């Protein structure tokens, strides 16, 4: 009797040993005799408790029992979802895939279950299945941005760029401002050997009054160095927003890049009125005017730039450039430079010096060159004694006499 008792205890204990993770399988065949089953609500409660306590094996066992007792219809939305998730937690992805398929027979339009099934297929490397599940979701809810992005990523990772572009077009239809979708589309175009700027062009052409889309397209064209096309796009955008400062700047720069100085000057002058605090525009205007040898106007715009900026190194450098060009324009005889010319060069040198001292490093070489060659010397002032200043307005040469500046003698 004692031996039989020990044997019975051994059998019971052996039967209670939980199965290993590897041996956990799906077994949903319904019992032939359901009379011995616990009520469905009780079985569901057992399984839910296991799931909530993260007892994945216990949850699987109880969900299996639930299905064997023909209770799968009791709560299909959660039963198959939680059962499959439990398999996933035990890294039994094939079993999870089987449960997802079974669950979708009961709830074929359960978007969450479809998403979980798709992600599980991806982890298994079954990308055709993954695409099927995500496509199924989009057939119910085409504007699901999360699924659109996930499906785009699948196509990208599988090198299916044409299909990716189709999905990205749907994504951009519902979220046209998405930087991520736009960047992905450009990358896909590049992989297909297409011009990336076409992505921005298509988006802008679909809504030409959208200034931001237009600016994005202009930036793409700028990267491609297509100034002629930039001019076309800018002109079209300005129909909708005549004084957009960004568009005007792009337009002026492109005209200048194409050596259309007069057109660039016209645009910059409009921009200067639209954005009067932008000293960079005043510098641009000053440069063009100096290049056209309109020195008086060039100097006026350089002075404006200095005033607007609060006197920074870049604007001082530009005024120095104007003075330098003025001195050069009157001709330089290196063997006999007049003190008038030296005075103008020195005005330029002063601006270069001050610009450099303010941190504008580009002025360094000009500053050194002028100091070593063209500014006033001890001999210059010796010839002018007892004068200690040079008033350029008294210069007999017309190219200098309009300059309302006085150069005072330095400590030499």
Protein Blocks (a to p, Z undefined) as FASTA:
>chain_A
ZZmmmmmmmmmmmmmpccdfklpccdfbccfblklpccfklmmmmmmmmmmnopaklmmm
mmmmmmmnopmmmmmmlmmmmmmmmmmmnopaklmmmmmmmmmmmmmmlmklmmmmmmmm
mmnopaklmmmmmmmmmmmmmmlmklmmmmmmmmmmnopaklmmmmmmmmmmmmmmlmkl
mmmmmmmmmmnopafklmmmmmmmmmmmlmklmmmmmmmmmmnopaklmmmmmmmmmmmm
mmlmklmmmmmmmmmmnopaklmmmmmmmmmmmmmmlmklmmmmmmmmmmnopaklmmmm
mmmmmmmnoopaklmmmmmmmmmmmmmmnopafklccfklmmmmmmmmmmmmmmmmnopa
klmmmmmmmmmmmmccfklmmmmpcbfbdcfklpcbfklmmpccddddddZZ
